[in-house]
């Protein structure tokens, strides 16, 4: 009851956040910050799932999707709220999207710690070159000392994050350098190739408008809470990036409930990849409107393969990109 009263008061007293670009900069008001940081997180998972048993327990601390720039036109200037799994790709996406607020939503606690490390890296790096250099293994000892001082939480928690840093530092640097090279070659503006875009992403993080959440697509608290706080803030969820997670399982009822709880509008999109590594060394890239996805789930779609039409891979250089905005026929209607 107290939570409901607080939300009602916040809605009455908190100025509406701008939804479309140019997104606001600067710290949130105390009321907005309370709502933004008031999302209820999920419990840590008992195990980290995977498509194969031998991959269970693996931490995905860098992205392995090589053509995420195929989505750049869809992300560009969406505004609103960004939510998504993973690490480095999120900063590329929000640089394109210019969201008002960002939730890094992943069920792996290590991923959340990587985002804490990124926040320190942005704080200490005024330029793209500074940011890339920050991850240089030659500076590892000095960087670890600064992290121990600047990371959030008690010393014991900071030391746990240092373990993650020790495991991920070299991988993250390789990934950042590789993506920067790809985007330069493909002439794609991003936070790794465009100084203005880097400055925007950096300021977005420094303004406290981006935060990691322990958020499980299959659990019952976090995503519902994101939807509730999104409504209280008056800002729709414009992007949910699931990577290839939907390929791991058939849709359980809890996932359907979580997506039904999302505060979508007519611009909201789902961004997902579908496995095709054996055929093109990468993925198939798909987007879907939020309204279409909610309708497919309500209509009983069993899994992502029933929603996304199969696209044949024509060769190792073929990277299919598809979009879905269709709403399925109601149950019982002829297909």
Residue frames as qw, qx, qy, qz and C-alpha x, y, z in Angstrom:
[[0.000, 0.886, 0.464, 0.000, 0.00, 0.00, 0.00],
 [0.307, -0.792, 0.100, 0.518, 2.79, 2.40, 0.90],
 [0.411, -0.108, 0.598, 0.679, 4.47, 1.68, -2.44],
 [0.204, 0.624, 0.667, 0.352, 1.23, 2.46, -4.27],
 [0.143, -0.934, -0.248, 0.214, 0.84, 5.75, -2.39],
 [0.413, -0.572, 0.326, 0.630, 4.47, 6.67, -3.13],
 [0.370, 0.171, 0.669, 0.622, 4.02, 5.99, -6.86],
 [0.086, 0.811, 0.556, 0.160, 0.83, 8.03, -6.96],
 [0.253, -0.890, -0.032, 0.377, 2.55, 10.97, -5.27],
 [0.457, -0.332, 0.493, 0.662, 5.56, 10.64, -7.57],
 [0.322, 0.457, 0.672, 0.486, 3.35, 10.69, -10.64],
 [0.038, -0.915, -0.401, -0.017, 1.64, 13.82, -9.35],
 [0.300, -0.905, 0.103, 0.284, 4.83, 15.68, -8.41],
 [0.585, -0.300, 0.514, 0.551, 7.58, 14.41, -10.71],
 [0.381, 0.665, -0.220, -0.604, 8.06, 16.31, -13.97],
 [0.925, 0.307, 0.219, -0.047, 7.66, 14.02, -16.98],
 [0.477, -0.441, 0.546, 0.529, 10.95, 12.88, -18.50],
 [0.466, 0.592, -0.333, -0.567, 11.46, 13.62, -22.17],
 [0.878, 0.074, 0.469, -0.064, 10.88, 10.46, -24.20],
 [0.771, 0.568, 0.162, 0.239, 12.27, 11.33, -27.61],
 [0.627, -0.122, 0.066, 0.767, 15.67, 12.65, -28.60],
 [0.396, 0.478, -0.625, 0.473, 17.42, 14.81, -27.83],
 [0.699, -0.459, -0.540, 0.100, 17.32, 12.92, -24.58],
 [0.301, -0.923, 0.090, -0.222, 17.83, 14.92, -21.40],
 [0.640, 0.237, -0.516, 0.517, 21.18, 15.12, -19.70],
 [0.181, -0.515, 0.392, -0.741, 22.00, 15.92, -16.14],
 [0.019, 0.002, -0.923, 0.385, 21.13, 14.09, -12.93],
 [0.333, -0.513, -0.718, -0.331, 17.62, 12.91, -12.22],
 [0.376, -0.585, 0.160, -0.701, 15.48, 14.71, -9.68],
 [0.212, -0.257, 0.839, -0.429, 15.27, 12.94, -6.28],
 [0.735, 0.184, 0.385, -0.527, 11.77, 11.70, -7.15],
 [0.761, 0.511, -0.312, -0.249, 12.84, 10.40, -10.55],
 [0.230, 0.507, -0.809, 0.188, 15.95, 8.78, -9.08],
 [0.473, -0.145, 0.721, -0.486, 13.85, 6.99, -6.45],
 [0.836, 0.334, 0.179, -0.397, 11.64, 5.52, -9.17],
 [0.608, 0.616, -0.495, -0.083, 14.53, 4.68, -11.49],
 [0.177, 0.419, -0.837, 0.306, 16.44, 2.94, -8.70],
 [0.580, -0.155, 0.505, -0.620, 13.33, 1.38, -7.21],
 [0.772, 0.210, -0.481, -0.359, 13.20, -1.63, -9.53],
 [0.780, -0.383, 0.451, -0.202, 13.01, -4.93, -7.63],
 [0.281, 0.541, -0.764, -0.210, 15.79, -7.28, -8.73],
 [0.934, -0.038, -0.279, -0.221, 15.58, -11.05, -9.11],
 [0.732, -0.549, 0.399, 0.053, 17.53, -13.57, -7.06],
 [0.065, 0.590, -0.744, -0.308, 20.81, -14.91, -8.47],
 [0.860, 0.160, -0.319, -0.365, 20.22, -18.05, -10.56],
 [0.854, -0.363, 0.373, -0.011, 21.14, -21.48, -9.28],
 [0.647, -0.095, 0.541, 0.528, 23.01, -22.07, -12.53],
 [0.221, 0.597, -0.267, -0.723, 23.75, -20.25, -15.78],
 [0.792, 0.332, 0.499, -0.116, 21.87, -22.00, -18.56],
 [0.013, 0.507, -0.602, -0.617, 23.05, -22.63, -22.10],
 [0.762, 0.322, -0.236, -0.509, 21.94, -24.32, -25.28],
 [0.794, 0.183, -0.576, 0.068, 24.33, -27.20, -24.53],
 [0.795, -0.585, -0.154, 0.056, 25.20, -28.85, -21.26],
 [0.764, -0.033, -0.069, 0.641, 28.94, -28.30, -21.76],
 [0.200, 0.497, 0.052, 0.843, 28.35, -24.53, -21.94],
 [0.503, -0.765, -0.361, -0.179, 26.39, -24.26, -18.71],
 [0.632, -0.647, -0.109, 0.414, 27.94, -21.96, -16.13],
 [0.546, 0.195, 0.188, 0.793, 29.81, -19.88, -18.70],
 [0.059, -0.765, -0.238, 0.596, 29.92, -16.12, -18.17],
 [0.509, 0.577, 0.394, 0.502, 29.34, -14.13, -21.37],
 [0.333, -0.713, -0.135, 0.602, 31.32, -10.99, -20.53],
 [0.029, 0.414, -0.395, -0.819, 31.76, -9.85, -24.14],
 [0.721, 0.461, 0.188, -0.482, 29.45, -10.02, -27.13],
 [0.454, -0.161, 0.768, 0.423, 30.02, -12.50, -29.96],
 [0.495, 0.713, 0.494, -0.034, 27.60, -10.90, -32.44],
 [0.511, -0.171, 0.319, 0.780, 29.64, -9.46, -35.28],
 [0.093, 0.347, 0.501, 0.788, 27.02, -7.56, -37.29],
 [0.101, -0.616, -0.630, 0.462, 25.06, -5.68, -34.63],
 [0.007, 0.370, -0.129, -0.920, 25.34, -2.59, -36.84],
 [0.070, -0.294, -0.806, -0.509, 22.68, -4.21, -39.05],
 [0.219, -0.687, -0.678, 0.145, 20.30, -2.90, -36.36],
 [0.272, -0.195, -0.122, 0.934, 21.63, 0.67, -36.34],
 [0.178, -0.266, -0.372, -0.871, 18.74, 2.13, -38.40],
 [0.535, -0.534, -0.617, -0.217, 16.18, 0.53, -36.05],
 [0.550, -0.461, -0.430, 0.547, 17.93, 1.74, -32.88],
 [0.309, 0.191, 0.038, 0.931, 18.73, 5.23, -34.15],
 [0.153, -0.180, 0.117, -0.965, 17.04, 7.90, -32.01],
 [0.430, -0.412, -0.782, -0.187, 14.40, 5.63, -30.48],
 [0.242, -0.484, 0.287, -0.791, 14.54, 7.42, -27.12],
 [0.828, -0.364, -0.205, -0.374, 12.57, 6.03, -24.17],
 [0.615, -0.566, 0.533, -0.133, 13.99, 3.27, -21.96],
 [0.592, 0.435, -0.672, -0.096, 16.57, 0.70, -23.05],
 [0.749, -0.397, 0.487, -0.211, 16.71, -2.76, -21.45],
 [0.803, 0.457, -0.368, -0.104, 19.00, -5.55, -22.53],
 [0.919, -0.322, 0.132, 0.187, 21.35, -8.38, -21.68],
 [0.784, 0.362, 0.011, 0.503, 25.10, -8.44, -22.26],
 [0.509, -0.589, -0.042, 0.626, 27.90, -5.93, -21.87],
 [0.275, -0.292, 0.314, 0.860, 29.78, -4.03, -24.61],
 [0.095, 0.402, 0.703, 0.579, 26.94, -4.18, -27.16],
 [0.150, -0.782, -0.570, 0.203, 24.68, -2.25, -24.78],
 [0.223, -0.658, 0.025, 0.719, 26.84, 0.88, -25.05],
 [0.138, 0.020, 0.643, 0.753, 26.78, 0.68, -28.84],
 [0.056, -0.579, -0.774, -0.251, 22.99, 0.40, -28.75],
 [0.188, -0.813, -0.414, 0.364, 22.37, 3.27, -26.35],
 [0.249, -0.399, 0.264, 0.842, 24.73, 5.48, -28.35],
 [0.001, 0.219, 0.698, 0.682, 22.46, 4.97, -31.34],
 [0.233, -0.601, -0.758, -0.106, 19.22, 5.00, -29.39],
 [0.023, 0.336, -0.218, 0.916, 19.79, 8.00, -27.07],
 [0.461, -0.535, -0.704, -0.075, 17.49, 6.60, -24.37],
 [0.318, -0.774, 0.078, -0.542, 16.23, 8.68, -21.50],
 [0.597, -0.536, 0.536, -0.264, 17.10, 5.84, -19.12],
 [0.611, 0.369, -0.691, -0.110, 19.02, 2.56, -19.42],
 [0.781, -0.389, 0.417, -0.255, 18.62, -0.72, -17.56],
 [0.350, 0.441, -0.820, -0.107, 21.34, -3.31, -18.17],
 [0.809, -0.189, 0.256, -0.495, 19.21, -6.39, -17.48],
 [0.593, 0.338, -0.730, -0.037, 21.08, -9.68, -17.12],
 [0.859, -0.444, -0.088, -0.238, 20.67, -12.65, -14.83],
 [0.829, 0.080, -0.291, 0.472, 24.41, -13.27, -14.50],
 [0.416, -0.875, -0.089, 0.232, 25.81, -11.30, -11.52],
 [0.617, -0.231, 0.298, 0.691, 29.19, -11.13, -13.25],
 [0.301, 0.568, 0.446, 0.622, 27.65, -9.11, -16.09],
 [0.253, -0.930, -0.245, -0.110, 26.42, -6.55, -13.59],
 [0.607, -0.629, 0.143, 0.464, 29.94, -6.28, -12.19],
 [0.544, 0.190, 0.405, 0.710, 31.30, -5.69, -15.69],
 [0.060, 0.812, 0.359, 0.456, 28.93, -2.73, -16.03],
 [0.485, -0.852, -0.057, 0.190, 30.24, -1.37, -12.73],
 [0.641, -0.267, 0.316, 0.647, 33.74, -1.56, -14.21],
 [0.353, 0.539, 0.454, 0.615, 32.58, 0.18, -17.39],
 [0.180, -0.939, -0.271, -0.110, 31.20, 3.04, -15.28],
 [0.545, -0.693, 0.173, 0.439, 34.64, 3.62, -13.74],
 [0.580, 0.075, 0.475, 0.658, 36.28, 3.37, -17.18],
 [0.181, 0.769, 0.418, 0.448, 33.95, 6.05, -18.57],
 [0.356, -0.920, -0.120, 0.114, 34.55, 8.30, -15.57],
 [0.553, -0.590, 0.326, 0.490, 38.30, 8.15, -16.15],
 [0.479, 0.081, 0.615, 0.621, 38.27, 8.36, -19.96],
 [0.212, 0.632, 0.132, -0.734, 37.39, 11.63, -21.67],
 [0.444, 0.526, -0.454, -0.566, 38.00, 10.34, -25.21],
 [0.959, 0.164, -0.099, -0.210, 37.57, 7.13, -27.18],
 [0.611, 0.486, -0.550, 0.296, 41.33, 6.59, -27.26],
 [0.198, -0.465, 0.620, -0.600, 41.49, 7.04, -23.49],
 [0.827, -0.110, 0.239, -0.497, 38.69, 4.51, -23.09],
 [0.912, 0.295, -0.286, -0.008, 40.39, 1.88, -25.24],
 [0.376, 0.529, -0.602, 0.464, 43.72, 2.46, -23.51],
 [0.522, -0.487, 0.385, -0.585, 42.05, 2.11, -20.09],
 [0.964, -0.070, 0.127, -0.224, 41.70, -1.65, -20.74],
 [0.545, 0.620, -0.553, 0.113, 45.36, -2.13, -21.67],
 [0.914, -0.298, -0.255, 0.101, 46.76, -5.15, -19.75],
 [0.559, 0.315, -0.318, 0.697, 50.05, -3.24, -19.31],
 [0.155, -0.451, 0.234, -0.847, 48.19, -0.93, -16.91],
 [0.642, -0.350, -0.651, -0.207, 46.47, -3.76, -15.07],
 [0.509, -0.277, -0.589, 0.563, 47.92, -3.27, -11.59],
 [0.033, -0.049, -0.141, 0.988, 47.32, 0.48, -11.57],
 [0.452, -0.233, -0.432, -0.745, 43.82, 0.02, -12.94],
 [0.614, -0.355, -0.705, 0.032, 42.96, -2.58, -10.30],
 [0.323, -0.211, -0.472, 0.793, 44.09, -0.17, -7.59],
 [0.203, -0.032, -0.074, -0.976, 41.79, 2.55, -8.94],
 [0.566, -0.276, -0.616, -0.474, 38.89, 0.12, -9.20],
 [0.515, -0.308, -0.710, 0.370, 39.35, -0.98, -5.62],
 [0.119, -0.199, -0.302, 0.925, 39.03, 2.67, -4.66],
 [0.275, 0.128, -0.152, -0.941, 36.16, 3.71, -6.96],
 [0.356, -0.219, -0.839, -0.348, 33.85, 0.70, -7.36],
 [0.550, -0.460, 0.031, -0.696, 30.59, 0.78, -5.40],
 [0.893, -0.274, -0.334, -0.123, 29.92, -1.40, -2.37],
 [0.645, -0.703, 0.300, 0.026, 31.96, -2.62, 0.56],
 [0.013, -0.685, 0.698, 0.210, 35.59, -3.66, 0.11],
 [0.522, -0.050, 0.851, -0.007, 34.64, -7.35, 0.00],
 [0.629, 0.632, 0.426, -0.153, 32.24, -6.69, -2.90],
 [0.274, 0.876, -0.310, -0.248, 34.81, -4.60, -4.72],
 [0.265, -0.485, 0.819, 0.155, 37.32, -7.44, -4.48],
 [0.631, 0.286, 0.720, -0.045, 34.76, -9.80, -6.05],
 [0.515, 0.830, 0.114, -0.184, 34.41, -7.35, -8.92],
 [0.026, -0.771, 0.592, 0.232, 38.20, -7.28, -9.29],
 [0.547, -0.086, 0.826, 0.104, 38.08, -11.05, -9.87],
 [0.602, 0.652, 0.456, -0.060, 35.67, -10.42, -12.75],
 [0.213, 0.926, -0.229, -0.213, 37.94, -7.67, -14.07],
 [0.335, -0.533, 0.748, 0.212, 40.94, -10.00, -13.93],
 [0.581, 0.192, 0.785, 0.095, 39.02, -12.56, -16.00],
 [0.468, 0.741, 0.481, -0.009, 37.51, -10.12, -18.49],
 [0.104, -0.812, 0.147, 0.555, 39.98, -7.28, -19.07],
 [0.221, -0.317, 0.703, 0.597, 41.88, -8.71, -22.04],
 [0.261, 0.427, 0.837, 0.220, 38.70, -10.07, -23.67],
 [0.120, 0.865, 0.385, -0.300, 36.94, -6.75, -23.34],
 [0.097, -0.705, 0.333, 0.619, 39.83, -4.84, -24.88],
 [0.254, -0.045, 0.825, 0.503, 40.03, -7.27, -27.82],
 [0.214, 0.629, 0.746, 0.043, 36.31, -6.92, -28.40],
 [0.036, 0.878, 0.170, -0.447, 36.34, -3.12, -28.24],
 [0.152, -0.538, 0.537, 0.632, 39.27, -2.87, -30.66],
 [0.259, 0.166, 0.877, 0.370, 37.65, -5.35, -33.03],
 [0.186, 0.757, 0.618, -0.103, 34.27, -3.58, -33.03],
 [0.026, -0.819, 0.080, 0.568, 35.92, -0.19, -33.54],
 [0.199, -0.313, 0.710, 0.598, 37.77, -1.60, -36.55],
 [0.239, 0.422, 0.849, 0.210, 34.61, -3.11, -38.04],
 [0.108, 0.847, 0.448, -0.264, 32.63, 0.08, -37.60],
 [0.094, -0.689, 0.310, 0.648, 35.37, 2.22, -39.11],
 [0.202, -0.079, 0.825, 0.522, 35.52, -0.10, -42.10],
 [0.102, 0.547, 0.814, 0.170, 31.72, -0.12, -42.44],
 [0.030, 0.286, 0.069, 0.955, 31.50, 3.65, -41.82],
 [0.486, -0.627, -0.580, -0.184, 29.12, 3.21, -38.90],
 [0.075, -0.598, 0.327, -0.728, 29.01, 5.91, -36.25],
 [0.765, -0.427, -0.482, 0.015, 29.16, 4.52, -32.71],
 [0.473, -0.874, 0.113, -0.027, 30.52, 5.34, -29.28],
 [0.784, -0.311, 0.344, 0.412, 33.75, 3.66, -30.39],
 [0.557, 0.280, 0.419, 0.660, 34.14, 5.61, -33.63],
 [0.047, 0.737, 0.290, 0.609, 32.37, 8.95, -33.18],
 [0.277, 0.087, -0.496, 0.818, 33.58, 11.42, -30.52],
 [0.398, -0.244, 0.033, -0.884, 30.17, 13.06, -30.14],
 [0.813, -0.222, -0.419, -0.338, 28.47, 9.70, -29.65],
 [0.632, -0.023, -0.612, 0.476, 31.14, 8.64, -27.14],
 [0.016, 0.191, -0.344, 0.919, 30.63, 11.89, -25.23],
 [0.620, -0.276, -0.162, -0.716, 26.86, 11.26, -25.11],
 [0.834, -0.175, -0.523, -0.028, 27.20, 7.69, -23.82],
 [0.474, 0.084, -0.539, 0.691, 29.79, 8.73, -21.27],
 [0.186, -0.231, 0.225, -0.928, 27.62, 11.56, -19.95],
 [0.736, -0.254, -0.363, -0.512, 24.56, 9.28, -19.86],
 [0.768, -0.146, -0.565, 0.261, 26.49, 6.93, -17.56],
 [0.321, 0.097, -0.418, 0.844, 28.01, 9.72, -15.46],
 [0.360, -0.305, -0.026, -0.882, 24.57, 11.33, -15.02],
 [0.277, -0.029, 0.846, -0.455, 23.36, 8.15, -13.30],
 [0.676, 0.280, -0.013, -0.682, 20.86, 7.37, -16.03],
 [0.756, 0.255, -0.581, -0.163, 22.22, 3.84, -16.66],
 [0.435, -0.489, 0.657, -0.374, 22.35, 1.04, -14.12],
 [0.379, 0.135, -0.903, -0.152, 22.83, -2.73, -14.08],
 [0.710, -0.228, 0.253, -0.616, 20.07, -4.94, -12.71],
 [0.138, -0.111, 0.984, -0.009, 20.03, -8.61, -11.74],
 [0.612, 0.314, 0.100, -0.719, 17.12, -9.33, -14.03],
 [0.281, -0.048, 0.942, 0.175, 16.01, -12.76, -15.22],
 [0.386, 0.042, -0.472, -0.792, 13.70, -13.02, -18.23],
 [0.563, -0.205, -0.769, -0.220, 12.14, -16.08, -16.59],
 [0.266, -0.225, -0.703, 0.620, 11.80, -14.78, -13.03],
 [0.115, -0.709, -0.678, -0.157, 8.85, -12.96, -11.48],
 [0.307, -0.752, -0.279, 0.512, 10.14, -9.66, -10.09],
 [0.334, -0.390, 0.219, 0.830, 12.52, -7.56, -12.14],
 [0.105, 0.196, 0.602, 0.767, 10.87, -7.23, -15.53],
 [0.193, -0.734, -0.637, -0.136, 7.46, -6.62, -14.01],
 [0.370, -0.721, -0.205, 0.549, 9.04, -3.98, -11.81],
 [0.285, -0.126, 0.380, 0.871, 10.70, -2.33, -14.83],
 [0.032, -0.509, -0.667, -0.544, 7.26, -2.07, -16.42],
 [0.329, -0.789, -0.496, 0.153, 5.77, -0.55, -13.27],
 [0.384, -0.597, 0.000, 0.705, 8.53, 2.02, -12.81],
 [0.244, 0.128, 0.532, 0.801, 8.44, 2.87, -16.51],
 [0.127, -0.700, -0.605, -0.358, 4.78, 3.80, -16.17],
 [0.415, -0.777, -0.306, 0.362, 5.42, 5.76, -12.99],
 [0.392, -0.397, 0.222, 0.799, 8.19, 7.71, -14.73],
 [0.476, 0.748, 0.194, -0.419, 6.07, 8.31, -17.81],
 [0.154, 0.646, -0.636, -0.393, 8.69, 6.87, -20.16],
 [0.949, 0.163, 0.017, -0.269, 7.93, 3.82, -22.35],
 [0.628, -0.337, 0.639, 0.291, 10.27, 0.87, -22.78],
 [0.536, 0.696, -0.197, -0.435, 11.38, 1.37, -26.36],
 [0.588, 0.478, -0.649, -0.062, 13.92, -1.47, -26.70],
 [0.800, -0.393, 0.431, -0.139, 14.32, -4.92, -25.21],
 [0.484, 0.581, -0.646, -0.106, 17.42, -6.74, -26.41],
 [0.897, -0.283, 0.262, -0.214, 17.39, -10.46, -25.64],
 [0.036, -0.551, 0.796, 0.248, 20.35, -11.51, -27.81],
 [0.527, 0.096, -0.768, -0.352, 19.87, -15.24, -28.48],
 [0.229, -0.141, 0.777, -0.569, 18.33, -16.05, -25.08],
 [0.726, 0.161, 0.155, -0.651, 14.92, -16.86, -26.55],
 [0.698, 0.343, -0.584, -0.230, 16.48, -19.79, -28.38],
 [0.056, 0.325, -0.866, 0.376, 17.32, -21.50, -25.07],
 [0.176, 0.209, 0.859, -0.432, 13.77, -22.40, -24.02],
 [0.103, -0.565, -0.697, -0.431, 10.11, -22.62, -24.91],
 [0.134, -0.456, 0.101, -0.874, 8.19, -19.64, -23.59],
 [0.264, -0.333, -0.833, 0.355, 7.01, -20.33, -20.02],
 [0.144, -0.825, -0.523, -0.158, 4.06, -18.47, -18.55],
 [0.428, -0.715, -0.122, 0.539, 6.31, -16.25, -16.44],
 [0.348, -0.110, 0.393, 0.844, 8.06, -14.93, -19.53],
 [0.014, 0.576, 0.630, 0.520, 4.70, -14.20, -21.13],
 [0.336, -0.836, -0.407, 0.148, 3.63, -12.34, -18.00],
 [0.464, -0.495, 0.080, 0.730, 6.87, -10.35, -17.95],
 [0.222, 0.114, 0.497, 0.831, 6.47, -9.21, -21.55],
 [0.134, -0.706, -0.625, -0.306, 2.78, -8.42, -21.02],
 [0.409, -0.772, -0.297, 0.386, 3.82, -6.14, -18.15],
 [0.472, -0.056, 0.193, 0.858, 6.10, -4.05, -20.37],
 [0.150, 0.795, 0.260, -0.527, 5.16, -0.43, -20.92],
 [0.454, 0.113, 0.580, 0.667, 5.42, -0.43, -24.71],
 [0.349, 0.669, 0.149, -0.639, 4.23, 2.17, -27.18],
 [0.778, 0.597, 0.137, -0.138, 3.99, 2.27, -30.97],
 [0.358, 0.800, -0.480, 0.035, 7.79, 2.69, -31.33],
 [0.593, -0.522, 0.599, -0.132, 8.84, -0.16, -29.02],
 [0.722, 0.453, -0.496, -0.165, 10.99, -2.94, -30.48],
 [0.871, -0.349, 0.341, 0.054, 12.39, -6.34, -29.53],
 [0.381, 0.725, -0.565, -0.100, 15.94, -7.00, -30.76],
 [0.849, -0.263, 0.451, -0.080, 17.03, -10.65, -30.95],
 [0.256, 0.550, -0.734, -0.305, 19.52, -12.93, -32.67],
 [0.951, 0.023, 0.181, -0.250, 18.99, -16.49, -33.83],
 [0.575, -0.464, 0.614, 0.277, 21.76, -19.05, -34.08],
 [0.816, 0.575, 0.027, -0.055, 23.45, -19.71, -37.42],
 [0.315, -0.774, 0.507, 0.212, 27.12, -19.94, -36.45],
 [0.681, -0.076, 0.681, 0.259, 27.74, -23.14, -38.42],
 [0.570, 0.618, 0.489, 0.233, 26.50, -21.51, -41.62],
 [0.313, 0.845, 0.062, 0.428, 27.70, -17.91, -41.52],
 [0.549, 0.095, -0.426, 0.713, 29.89, -17.67, -38.43],
 [0.097, -0.134, 0.257, -0.952, 27.42, -15.30, -36.82],
 [0.244, 0.375, 0.762, -0.469, 23.66, -14.97, -36.31],
 [0.030, 0.568, 0.601, 0.562, 20.41, -14.05, -38.00],
 [0.073, -0.111, -0.332, 0.934, 19.26, -10.62, -36.84],
 [0.154, -0.571, -0.730, -0.342, 15.61, -9.92, -36.10],
 [0.097, 0.006, 0.348, -0.932, 13.49, -7.09, -34.77],
 [0.196, -0.511, -0.806, -0.226, 9.82, -7.13, -33.84],
 [0.231, -0.540, 0.017, -0.809, 7.45, -4.47, -32.64],
 [0.106, -0.121, 0.774, -0.612, 6.55, -4.72, -28.97],
 [0.654, 0.131, 0.204, -0.717, 2.84, -4.86, -29.79],
 [0.753, 0.286, -0.510, -0.302, 3.38, -7.71, -32.25],
 [0.332, 0.247, -0.857, 0.308, 5.45, -9.69, -29.74],
 [0.332, -0.031, 0.619, -0.711, 2.89, -9.26, -26.97],
 [0.753, 0.207, -0.043, -0.623, 0.16, -10.40, -29.36],
 [0.654, 0.299, -0.688, -0.100, 2.09, -13.50, -30.45],
 [0.119, 0.170, -0.847, 0.490, 2.74, -14.47, -26.83],
 [0.497, 0.078, 0.430, -0.749, -0.90, -13.91, -25.85],
 [0.774, 0.287, -0.243, -0.509, -1.92, -16.04, -28.83],
 [0.927, -0.223, 0.289, -0.092, 0.10, -18.99, -27.51],
 [0.590, 0.662, -0.456, 0.074, 3.32, -18.92, -29.54],
 [0.939, -0.304, -0.109, 0.120, 5.39, -21.78, -28.12],
 [0.657, -0.410, 0.182, 0.606, 8.86, -20.42, -28.88],
 [0.017, 0.693, -0.221, -0.685, 10.75, -17.91, -30.97],
 [0.166, -0.120, 0.819, 0.536, 10.90, -20.24, -33.97],
 [0.197, 0.590, 0.782, 0.036, 7.13, -20.08, -34.27],
 [0.054, 0.881, 0.208, -0.422, 7.32, -16.29, -34.52],
 [0.002, -0.727, 0.448, 0.521, 10.38, -15.59, -36.66],
 [0.880, 0.441, -0.001, -0.178, 10.17, -17.08, -40.15],
 [0.798, -0.243, 0.380, 0.401, 13.05, -19.36, -41.03],
 [0.349, 0.882, -0.228, -0.221, 15.61, -17.63, -43.24],
 [0.947, 0.119, 0.085, 0.284, 17.99, -19.81, -45.21],
 [0.309, -0.773, 0.345, 0.434, 21.66, -18.85, -45.10],
 [0.760, 0.645, -0.013, -0.077, 22.93, -18.54, -48.65],
 [0.727, 0.415, -0.312, 0.449, 26.61, -18.48, -47.78],
 [0.626, -0.313, -0.395, 0.596, 29.20, -17.58, -45.18],
 [0.167, 0.027, -0.027, 0.985, 28.81, -13.87, -45.98],
 [0.325, -0.502, -0.535, -0.596, 25.01, -13.91, -45.75],
 [0.094, -0.129, -0.644, 0.748, 23.72, -12.11, -42.63],
 [0.154, -0.570, -0.683, -0.429, 19.90, -12.15, -42.74],
 [0.025, 0.103, 0.387, -0.916, 18.06, -9.20, -41.19],
 [0.203, -0.478, -0.758, -0.395, 14.29, -9.45, -40.72],
 [0.170, -0.062, 0.349, -0.920, 11.55, -7.41, -39.09],
 [0.185, -0.428, -0.877, -0.117, 8.13, -8.45, -37.80],
 [0.195, -0.021, 0.253, -0.947, 5.21, -6.14, -37.20],
 [0.524, -0.204, -0.631, -0.534, 2.40, -8.57, -37.98],
 [0.484, -0.212, 0.564, -0.635, -0.17, -9.49, -35.35],
 [0.012, -0.013, -0.988, -0.152, -1.27, -13.15, -35.40],
 [0.507, -0.322, -0.481, -0.638, -4.84, -14.14, -36.09],
 [0.553, -0.394, 0.434, -0.592, -6.91, -14.75, -32.93],
 [0.225, -0.139, 0.961, -0.084, -7.05, -18.31, -31.68],
 [0.495, 0.402, 0.735, -0.229, -9.47, -20.38, -33.71],
 [0.453, 0.756, -0.049, -0.470, -9.37, -18.14, -36.78],
 [0.902, 0.338, 0.164, 0.213, -8.15, -19.69, -40.04],
 [0.477, -0.580, 0.305, 0.586, -4.48, -19.10, -40.65]]
